[in-house]
Amino acid sequence: MLNGQKIVVVMPAYNAARTLRQTYDEVMAHGIVDLVIVVDDASHDETVAIARTLP
């Protein structure tokens, strides 16, 4: 289908600790994404810590 192409998703995040894991899981559930890049915008919550735990 994609002829060897890779799918990369860039997720901007600001104070997204509450929703980041679920969003990541839903993106990956499609089975076609090769890489997710989370871009944090100086969050004041645990967004960065959670992003670092994502595979």
N, CA, C and O atoms as a Tripos MOL2 file, in Angstrom:
@<TRIPOS>MOLECULE
protein
  220   219    55     0     0
PROTEIN
NO_CHARGES

@<TRIPOS>ATOM
      1 N           0.8240   -1.2000    0.0000 N.3       1 MET1
      2 CA          0.0000    0.0000    0.0000 C.3       1 MET1
      3 C           0.8610    1.2550    0.0000 C.2       1 MET1
      4 O           0.6250    2.1670   -0.7920 O.2       1 MET1
      5 N           1.8560    1.3110    0.8780 N.am      2 LEU2
      6 CA          2.6770    2.5150    0.9750 C.3       2 LEU2
      7 C           4.0090    2.3680    0.2550 C.2       2 LEU2
      8 O           4.8240    3.2910    0.2720 O.2       2 LEU2
      9 N           4.2410    1.2340   -0.3700 N.am      3 ASN3
     10 CA          5.4550    0.9990   -1.1460 C.3       3 ASN3
     11 C           6.7310    1.3530   -0.3960 C.2       3 ASN3
     12 O           7.5890    2.0540   -0.9320 O.2       3 ASN3
     13 N           6.8660    0.8810    0.8250 N.am      4 GLY4
     14 CA          8.0820    1.1060    1.5970 C.3       4 GLY4
     15 C           8.1950    2.4660    2.2490 C.2       4 GLY4
     16 O           9.1900    2.7360    2.9230 O.2       4 GLY4
     17 N           7.2160    3.3280    2.0740 N.am      5 GLN5
     18 CA          7.2600    4.6450    2.7040 C.3       5 GLN5
     19 C           6.9700    4.5160    4.1900 C.2       5 GLN5
     20 O           6.2810    3.5940    4.6270 O.2       5 GLN5
     21 N           7.5010    5.4460    4.9500 N.am      6 LYS6
     22 CA          7.2740    5.4520    6.3930 C.3       6 LYS6
     23 C           6.2940    6.5620    6.7510 C.2       6 LYS6
     24 O           6.2660    7.6150    6.1130 O.2       6 LYS6
     25 N           5.4940    6.3100    7.7790 N.am      7 ILE7
     26 CA          4.5380    7.2930    8.2740 C.3       7 ILE7
     27 C           5.0660    7.8310    9.5970 C.2       7 ILE7
     28 O           5.3270    7.0670   10.5260 O.2       7 ILE7
     29 N           5.2210    9.1420    9.6790 N.am      8 VAL8
     30 CA          5.6650    9.8110   10.8980 C.3       8 VAL8
     31 C           4.5730   10.7860   11.3130 C.2       8 VAL8
     32 O           4.0890   11.5700   10.4960 O.2       8 VAL8
     33 N           4.1840   10.7380   12.5890 N.am      9 VAL9
     34 CA          3.1750   11.6430   13.1280 C.3       9 VAL9
     35 C           3.8620   12.5890   14.1000 C.2       9 VAL9
     36 O           4.5810   12.1520   14.9980 O.2       9 VAL9
     37 N           3.6410   13.8800   13.9190 N.am     10 VAL10
     38 CA          4.1600   14.8880   14.8370 C.3      10 VAL10
     39 C           2.9870   15.3770   15.6770 C.2      10 VAL10
     40 O           2.0050   15.9030   15.1530 O.2      10 VAL10
     41 N           3.1090   15.1920   17.0070 N.am     11 MET11
     42 CA          2.0370   15.5860   17.9230 C.3      11 MET11
     43 C           2.4910   16.7800   18.7490 C.2      11 MET11
     44 O           3.3340   16.6340   19.6340 O.2      11 MET11
     45 N           1.9420   17.9610   18.4710 N.am     12 PRO12
     46 CA          2.2300   19.0860   19.3580 C.3      12 PRO12
     47 C           1.5280   18.8600   20.6950 C.2      12 PRO12
     48 O           0.4220   18.3210   20.7380 O.2      12 PRO12
     49 N           2.1710   19.2710   21.7820 N.am     13 ALA13
     50 CA          1.5880   19.0320   23.1030 C.3      13 ALA13
     51 C           1.8730   20.2040   24.0340 C.2      13 ALA13
     52 O           3.0070   20.6720   24.1380 O.2      13 ALA13
     53 N           0.8430   20.6610   24.6970 N.am     14 TYR14
     54 CA          0.9870   21.6890   25.7300 C.3      14 TYR14
     55 C           0.0670   21.3110   26.8800 C.2      14 TYR14
     56 O          -1.1530   21.2760   26.7240 O.2      14 TYR14
     57 N           0.6530   21.0320   28.0240 N.am     15 ASN15
     58 CA         -0.1100   20.5820   29.1960 C.3      15 ASN15
     59 C          -1.0600   19.4430   28.8200 C.2      15 ASN15
     60 O          -2.2510   19.4720   29.1310 O.2      15 ASN15
     61 N          -0.5010   18.4470   28.1480 N.am     16 ALA16
     62 CA         -1.2990   17.3350   27.6330 C.3      16 ALA16
     63 C          -1.1390   16.0560   28.4480 C.2      16 ALA16
     64 O          -1.4440   14.9700   27.9550 O.2      16 ALA16
     65 N          -0.6730   16.1650   29.6660 N.am     17 ALA17
     66 CA         -0.4300   14.9710   30.4850 C.3      17 ALA17
     67 C          -1.6740   14.1040   30.6140 C.2      17 ALA17
     68 O          -1.5750   12.8780   30.6420 O.2      17 ALA17
     69 N          -2.8160   14.7150   30.6910 N.am     18 ARG18
     70 CA         -4.0660   13.9790   30.8890 C.3      18 ARG18
     71 C          -4.4720   13.1680   29.6610 C.2      18 ARG18
     72 O          -5.1530   12.1510   29.7930 O.2      18 ARG18
     73 N          -4.0640   13.6010   28.4700 N.am     19 THR19
     74 CA         -4.5410   12.9590   27.2450 C.3      19 THR19
     75 C          -3.4430   12.3680   26.3590 C.2      19 THR19
     76 O          -3.7450   11.6880   25.3790 O.2      19 THR19
     77 N          -2.1960   12.6140   26.6860 N.am     20 LEU20
     78 CA         -1.0970   12.2260   25.7960 C.3      20 LEU20
     79 C          -1.0250   10.7240   25.5600 C.2      20 LEU20
     80 O          -0.9230   10.2940   24.4110 O.2      20 LEU20
     81 N          -1.0750    9.9260   26.5980 N.am     21 ARG21
     82 CA         -0.9640    8.4670   26.4570 C.3      21 ARG21
     83 C          -2.1060    7.9170   25.5990 C.2      21 ARG21
     84 O          -1.8710    7.0910   24.7170 O.2      21 ARG21
     85 N          -3.3230    8.3610   25.8460 N.am     22 GLN22
     86 CA         -4.4630    7.8710   25.0670 C.3      22 GLN22
     87 C          -4.3370    8.2840   23.6000 C.2      22 GLN22
     88 O          -4.6100    7.4870   22.7030 O.2      22 GLN22
     89 N          -3.9290    9.5170   23.3610 N.am     23 THR23
     90 CA         -3.7590    9.9840   21.9860 C.3      23 THR23
     91 C          -2.7080    9.1540   21.2670 C.2      23 THR23
     92 O          -2.9110    8.7290   20.1300 O.2      23 THR23
     93 N          -1.5840    8.9270   21.9360 N.am     24 TYR24
     94 CA         -0.5150    8.1040   21.3620 C.3      24 TYR24
     95 C          -1.0390    6.7020   21.0350 C.2      24 TYR24
     96 O          -0.8270    6.1960   19.9330 O.2      24 TYR24
     97 N          -1.7150    6.0860   21.9860 N.am     25 ASP25
     98 CA         -2.2390    4.7350   21.7840 C.3      25 ASP25
     99 C          -3.2020    4.6730   20.6050 C.2      25 ASP25
    100 O          -3.1820    3.7110   19.8370 O.2      25 ASP25
    101 N          -4.0410    5.6870   20.4590 N.am     26 GLU26
    102 CA         -5.0020    5.7060   19.3570 C.3      26 GLU26
    103 C          -4.3050    5.8760   18.0130 C.2      26 GLU26
    104 O          -4.7080    5.2630   17.0240 O.2      26 GLU26
    105 N          -3.2690    6.6970   17.9710 N.am     27 VAL27
    106 CA         -2.5040    6.8710   16.7300 C.3      27 VAL27
    107 C          -1.8290    5.5520   16.3490 C.2      27 VAL27
    108 O          -1.8770    5.1380   15.1900 O.2      27 VAL27
    109 N          -1.2090    4.9040   17.3150 N.am     28 MET28
    110 CA         -0.4790    3.6650   17.0410 C.3      28 MET28
    111 C          -1.4090    2.4910   16.7380 C.2      28 MET28
    112 O          -0.9910    1.5310   16.0920 O.2      28 MET28
    113 N          -2.6440    2.5470   17.1870 N.am     29 ALA29
    114 CA         -3.5940    1.4510   16.9720 C.3      29 ALA29
    115 C          -3.9010    1.2190   15.4970 C.2      29 ALA29
    116 O          -4.3590    0.1380   15.1240 O.2      29 ALA29
    117 N          -3.6590    2.2060   14.6650 N.am     30 HIS30
    118 CA         -3.9240    2.0550   13.2360 C.3      30 HIS30
    119 C          -2.9590    1.0780   12.5790 C.2      30 HIS30
    120 O          -3.2570    0.5170   11.5240 O.2      30 HIS30
    121 N          -1.7980    0.8760   13.2060 N.am     31 GLY31
    122 CA         -0.8440   -0.0970   12.7060 C.3      31 GLY31
    123 C          -0.0300    0.3280   11.5050 C.2      31 GLY31
    124 O           0.6940   -0.4890   10.9380 O.2      31 GLY31
    125 N          -0.1270    1.5790   11.1020 N.am     32 ILE32
    126 CA          0.6400    2.0250    9.9320 C.3      32 ILE32
    127 C           1.6570    3.1110   10.2680 C.2      32 ILE32
    128 O           2.4090    3.5460    9.3960 O.2      32 ILE32
    129 N           1.6840    3.5450   11.5080 N.am     33 VAL33
    130 CA          2.5830    4.6290   11.9160 C.3      33 VAL33
    131 C           3.9140    4.0340   12.3610 C.2      33 VAL33
    132 O           3.9500    3.1080   13.1710 O.2      33 VAL33
    133 N           5.0080    4.5740   11.8220 N.am     34 ASP34
    134 CA          6.3450    4.0930   12.1600 C.3      34 ASP34
    135 C           6.9790    4.8700   13.2990 C.2      34 ASP34
    136 O           7.7930    4.3250   14.0460 O.2      34 ASP34
    137 N           6.6180    6.1300   13.4400 N.am     35 LEU35
    138 CA          7.2640    6.9780   14.4380 C.3      35 LEU35
    139 C           6.3100    8.0830   14.8650 C.2      35 LEU35
    140 O           5.6190    8.6760   14.0360 O.2      35 LEU35
    141 N           6.2770    8.3550   16.1700 N.am     36 VAL36
    142 CA          5.5220    9.4910   16.7010 C.3      36 VAL36
    143 C           6.5230   10.4210   17.3660 C.2      36 VAL36
    144 O           7.3090    9.9970   18.2130 O.2      36 VAL36
    145 N           6.4900   11.6800   16.9830 N.am     37 ILE37
    146 CA          7.3380   12.7050   17.5890 C.3      37 ILE37
    147 C           6.4320   13.6290   18.3820 C.2      37 ILE37
    148 O           5.5260   14.2510   17.8260 O.2      37 ILE37
    149 N           6.6780   13.7170   19.6850 N.am     38 VAL38
    150 CA          5.9090   14.6150   20.5430 C.3      38 VAL38
    151 C           6.7170   15.8950   20.7060 C.2      38 VAL38
    152 O           7.8680   15.8610   21.1410 O.2      38 VAL38
    153 N           6.1070   17.0210   20.3550 N.am     39 VAL39
    154 CA          6.7590   18.3240   20.4810 C.3      39 VAL39
    155 C           6.0870   19.0630   21.6260 C.2      39 VAL39
    156 O           4.9390   19.4950   21.5140 O.2      39 VAL39
    157 N           6.8140   19.2040   22.7270 N.am     40 ASP40
    158 CA          6.2730   19.8780   23.9040 C.3      40 ASP40
    159 C           6.5160   21.3760   23.7960 C.2      40 ASP40
    160 O           7.5890   21.8050   23.3720 O.2      40 ASP40
    161 N           5.5280   22.1670   24.1750 N.am     41 ASP41
    162 CA          5.6250   23.6260   24.1060 C.3      41 ASP41
    163 C           5.6600   24.2150   25.5160 C.2      41 ASP41
    164 O           4.7850   24.9910   25.9000 O.2      41 ASP41
    165 N           6.6910   23.8310   26.2840 N.am     42 ALA42
    166 CA          6.9220   24.3720   27.6340 C.3      42 ALA42
    167 C           5.7590   24.0920   28.5850 C.2      42 ALA42
    168 O           5.2990   24.9840   29.2980 O.2      42 ALA42
    169 N           5.3000   22.8640   28.5860 N.am     43 SER43
    170 CA          4.2040   22.4720   29.4740 C.3      43 SER43
    171 C           4.5880   22.6360   30.9350 C.2      43 SER43
    172 O           5.7600   22.5520   31.3000 O.2      43 SER43
    173 N           3.5750   22.8720   31.7630 N.am     44 HIS44
    174 CA          3.7720   23.0300   33.2050 C.3      44 HIS44
    175 C           3.3230   21.7910   33.9750 C.2      44 HIS44
    176 O           3.3760   21.7660   35.2050 O.2      44 HIS44
    177 N           2.8820   20.7670   33.2510 N.am     45 ASP45
    178 CA          2.4490   19.5360   33.9130 C.3      45 ASP45
    179 C           3.4490   18.4180   33.5960 C.2      45 ASP45
    180 O           4.6150   18.6950   33.3150 O.2      45 ASP45
    181 N           3.0160   17.2000   33.6370 N.am     46 GLU46
    182 CA          3.9030   16.0480   33.4430 C.3      46 GLU46
    183 C           3.9930   15.5840   31.9870 C.2      46 GLU46
    184 O           4.3560   14.4360   31.7280 O.2      46 GLU46
    185 N           3.6680   16.4550   31.0450 N.am     47 THR47
    186 CA          3.6850   16.0810   29.6300 C.3      47 THR47
    187 C           5.0320   15.5050   29.2040 C.2      47 THR47
    188 O           5.0780   14.4530   28.5660 O.2      47 THR47
    189 N           6.1110   16.1710   29.5430 N.am     48 VAL48
    190 CA          7.4440   15.7170   29.1220 C.3      48 VAL48
    191 C           7.7700   14.3590   29.7300 C.2      48 VAL48
    192 O           8.2740   13.4740   29.0380 O.2      48 VAL48
    193 N           7.4910   14.1890   31.0010 N.am     49 ALA49
    194 CA          7.7780   12.9160   31.6660 C.3      49 ALA49
    195 C           7.0000   11.7770   31.0160 C.2      49 ALA49
    196 O           7.5400   10.6870   30.8270 O.2      49 ALA49
    197 N           5.7610   12.0160   30.6790 N.am     50 ILE50
    198 CA          4.9430   10.9860   30.0350 C.3      50 ILE50
    199 C           5.4590   10.7060   28.6290 C.2      50 ILE50
    200 O           5.5510    9.5480   28.2220 O.2      50 ILE50
    201 N           5.7920   11.7460   27.8900 N.am     51 ALA51
    202 CA          6.3090   11.5670   26.5290 C.3      51 ALA51
    203 C           7.5750   10.7170   26.5380 C.2      51 ALA51
    204 O           7.7860    9.9140   25.6290 O.2      51 ALA51
    205 N           8.3990   10.8790   27.5290 N.am     52 ARG52
    206 CA          9.6470   10.1050   27.6100 C.3      52 ARG52
    207 C           9.4020    8.6270   27.8870 C.2      52 ARG52
    208 O          10.2860    7.8030   27.6490 O.2      52 ARG52
    209 N           8.2320    8.2800   28.3780 N.am     53 THR53
    210 CA          7.9340    6.8670   28.6380 C.3      53 THR53
    211 C           7.3190    6.1700   27.4290 C.2      53 THR53
    212 O           7.1900    4.9460   27.4260 O.2      53 THR53
    213 N           6.9440    6.9200   26.4160 N.am     54 LEU54
    214 CA          6.3130    6.3180   25.2420 C.3      54 LEU54
    215 C           7.3510    5.5380   24.4390 C.2      54 LEU54
    216 O           8.4910    5.9820   24.3030 O.2      54 LEU54
    217 N           6.9630    4.3840   23.9080 N.am     55 PRO55
    218 CA          7.9270    3.5810   23.1250 C.3      55 PRO55
    219 C           8.3480    4.2730   21.8440 C.2      55 PRO55
    220 O           9.1490    3.7300   21.0830 O.2      55 PRO55
@<TRIPOS>BOND
     1     1     2 1
     2     2     3 1
     3     3     4 2
     4     3     5 am
     5     5     6 1
     6     6     7 1
     7     7     8 2
     8     7     9 am
     9     9    10 1
    10    10    11 1
    11    11    12 2
    12    11    13 am
    13    13    14 1
    14    14    15 1
    15    15    16 2
    16    15    17 am
    17    17    18 1
    18    18    19 1
    19    19    20 2
    20    19    21 am
    21    21    22 1
    22    22    23 1
    23    23    24 2
    24    23    25 am
    25    25    26 1
    26    26    27 1
    27    27    28 2
    28    27    29 am
    29    29    30 1
    30    30    31 1
    31    31    32 2
    32    31    33 am
    33    33    34 1
    34    34    35 1
    35    35    36 2
    36    35    37 am
    37    37    38 1
    38    38    39 1
    39    39    40 2
    40    39    41 am
    41    41    42 1
    42    42    43 1
    43    43    44 2
    44    43    45 am
    45    45    46 1
    46    46    47 1
    47    47    48 2
    48    47    49 am
    49    49    50 1
    50    50    51 1
    51    51    52 2
    52    51    53 am
    53    53    54 1
    54    54    55 1
    55    55    56 2
    56    55    57 am
    57    57    58 1
    58    58    59 1
    59    59    60 2
    60    59    61 am
    61    61    62 1
    62    62    63 1
    63    63    64 2
    64    63    65 am
    65    65    66 1
    66    66    67 1
    67    67    68 2
    68    67    69 am
    69    69    70 1
    70    70    71 1
    71    71    72 2
    72    71    73 am
    73    73    74 1
    74    74    75 1
    75    75    76 2
    76    75    77 am
    77    77    78 1
    78    78    79 1
    79    79    80 2
    80    79    81 am
    81    81    82 1
    82    82    83 1
    83    83    84 2
    84    83    85 am
    85    85    86 1
    86    86    87 1
    87    87    88 2
    88    87    89 am
    89    89    90 1
    90    90    91 1
    91    91    92 2
    92    91    93 am
    93    93    94 1
    94    94    95 1
    95    95    96 2
    96    95    97 am
    97    97    98 1
    98    98    99 1
    99    99   100 2
   100    99   101 am
   101   101   102 1
   102   102   103 1
   103   103   104 2
   104   103   105 am
   105   105   106 1
   106   106   107 1
   107   107   108 2
   108   107   109 am
   109   109   110 1
   110   110   111 1
   111   111   112 2
   112   111   113 am
   113   113   114 1
   114   114   115 1
   115   115   116 2
   116   115   117 am
   117   117   118 1
   118   118   119 1
   119   119   120 2
   120   119   121 am
   121   121   122 1
   122   122   123 1
   123   123   124 2
   124   123   125 am
   125   125   126 1
   126   126   127 1
   127   127   128 2
   128   127   129 am
   129   129   130 1
   130   130   131 1
   131   131   132 2
   132   131   133 am
   133   133   134 1
   134   134   135 1
   135   135   136 2
   136   135   137 am
   137   137   138 1
   138   138   139 1
   139   139   140 2
   140   139   141 am
   141   141   142 1
   142   142   143 1
   143   143   144 2
   144   143   145 am
   145   145   146 1
   146   146   147 1
   147   147   148 2
   148   147   149 am
   149   149   150 1
   150   150   151 1
   151   151   152 2
   152   151   153 am
   153   153   154 1
   154   154   155 1
   155   155   156 2
   156   155   157 am
   157   157   158 1
   158   158   159 1
   159   159   160 2
   160   159   161 am
   161   161   162 1
   162   162   163 1
   163   163   164 2
   164   163   165 am
   165   165   166 1
   166   166   167 1
   167   167   168 2
   168   167   169 am
   169   169   170 1
   170   170   171 1
   171   171   172 2
   172   171   173 am
   173   173   174 1
   174   174   175 1
   175   175   176 2
   176   175   177 am
   177   177   178 1
   178   178   179 1
   179   179   180 2
   180   179   181 am
   181   181   182 1
   182   182   183 1
   183   183   184 2
   184   183   185 am
   185   185   186 1
   186   186   187 1
   187   187   188 2
   188   187   189 am
   189   189   190 1
   190   190   191 1
   191   191   192 2
   192   191   193 am
   193   193   194 1
   194   194   195 1
   195   195   196 2
   196   195   197 am
   197   197   198 1
   198   198   199 1
   199   199   200 2
   200   199   201 am
   201   201   202 1
   202   202   203 1
   203   203   204 2
   204   203   205 am
   205   205   206 1
   206   206   207 1
   207   207   208 2
   208   207   209 am
   209   209   210 1
   210   210   211 1
   211   211   212 2
   212   211   213 am
   213   213   214 1
   214   214   215 1
   215   215   216 2
   216   215   217 am
   217   217   218 1
   218   218   219 1
   219   219   220 2
@<TRIPOS>SUBSTRUCTURE
     1 MET1         2 RESIDUE 1 A MET
     2 LEU2         6 RESIDUE 1 A LEU
     3 ASN3        10 RESIDUE 1 A ASN
     4 GLY4        14 RESIDUE 1 A GLY
     5 GLN5        18 RESIDUE 1 A GLN
     6 LYS6        22 RESIDUE 1 A LYS
     7 ILE7        26 RESIDUE 1 A ILE
     8 VAL8        30 RESIDUE 1 A VAL
     9 VAL9        34 RESIDUE 1 A VAL
    10 VAL10       38 RESIDUE 1 A VAL
    11 MET11       42 RESIDUE 1 A MET
    12 PRO12       46 RESIDUE 1 A PRO
    13 ALA13       50 RESIDUE 1 A ALA
    14 TYR14       54 RESIDUE 1 A TYR
    15 ASN15       58 RESIDUE 1 A ASN
    16 ALA16       62 RESIDUE 1 A ALA
    17 ALA17       66 RESIDUE 1 A ALA
    18 ARG18       70 RESIDUE 1 A ARG
    19 THR19       74 RESIDUE 1 A THR
    20 LEU20       78 RESIDUE 1 A LEU
    21 ARG21       82 RESIDUE 1 A ARG
    22 GLN22       86 RESIDUE 1 A GLN
    23 THR23       90 RESIDUE 1 A THR
    24 TYR24       94 RESIDUE 1 A TYR
    25 ASP25       98 RESIDUE 1 A ASP
    26 GLU26      102 RESIDUE 1 A GLU
    27 VAL27      106 RESIDUE 1 A VAL
    28 MET28      110 RESIDUE 1 A MET
    29 ALA29      114 RESIDUE 1 A ALA
    30 HIS30      118 RESIDUE 1 A HIS
    31 GLY31      122 RESIDUE 1 A GLY
    32 ILE32      126 RESIDUE 1 A ILE
    33 VAL33      130 RESIDUE 1 A VAL
    34 ASP34      134 RESIDUE 1 A ASP
    35 LEU35      138 RESIDUE 1 A LEU
    36 VAL36      142 RESIDUE 1 A VAL
    37 ILE37      146 RESIDUE 1 A ILE
    38 VAL38      150 RESIDUE 1 A VAL
    39 VAL39      154 RESIDUE 1 A VAL
    40 ASP40      158 RESIDUE 1 A ASP
    41 ASP41      162 RESIDUE 1 A ASP
    42 ALA42      166 RESIDUE 1 A ALA
    43 SER43      170 RESIDUE 1 A SER
    44 HIS44      174 RESIDUE 1 A HIS
    45 ASP45      178 RESIDUE 1 A ASP
    46 GLU46      182 RESIDUE 1 A GLU
    47 THR47      186 RESIDUE 1 A THR
    48 VAL48      190 RESIDUE 1 A VAL
    49 ALA49      194 RESIDUE 1 A ALA
    50 ILE50      198 RESIDUE 1 A ILE
    51 ALA51      202 RESIDUE 1 A ALA
    52 ARG52      206 RESIDUE 1 A ARG
    53 THR53      210 RESIDUE 1 A THR
    54 LEU54      214 RESIDUE 1 A LEU
    55 PRO55      218 RESIDUE 1 A PRO
